[in-house]
Amino acid sequence: MEQLMPFREVLEAIDQLSLDEQETLLDIVQRRIAERGRKLLAAEIQEARQEFGSLIFAVEDSTSSGLLVECERSAGTLRDPERAVGRDGRG
C-alpha cells in the first residue's frame, strides 16, 4: 500500500507551490470534495427511495380502512369493533 504523506508535510509542500499552482490545487480539491458529496447524497437518496418503496408497498398491501383500524387498535383507541371487519369479511 502506498505510504501517505503526513498532513504537516502536505502543507509544507503546498507552501512551495506558486500562488497560481496553489489556486489550481484548491480548485481541484474543491471539485473532488463536491464529487464525494454528490456520490454520498446519491447513495442516501437511493437508500431513502428503497425505504420509501417498501413503505408504499406495505401500505398498498392493506386497505386504507384496515390500516386505520390497525393504527387505532395499536393505540388502544378502536371504538367500533365492527370496523375491524372489512367489506371483504377479513378482520
C-alpha positions, 0 to 999 in steps of 0.5 A: 500500500502506498505510504501517505504523506503526513498532513504537516508535510502536505502543507509544507509542500503546498507552501512551495507551490506558486500562488497560481499552482496553489489556486489550481490545487484548491480548485481541484480539491474543491471539485473532488470534495463536491464529487464525494458529496454528490456520490454520498447524497446519491447513495442516501437518496437511493437508500431513502427511495428503497425505504420509501418503496417498501413503505408504499408497498406495505401500505398498498398491501392493506386497505386504507380502512384496515390500516386505520383500524390497525393504527387505532387498535395499536393505540388502544383507541378502536371504538367500533369493533365492527370496523375491524371487519372489512367489506371483504369479511377479513378482520 
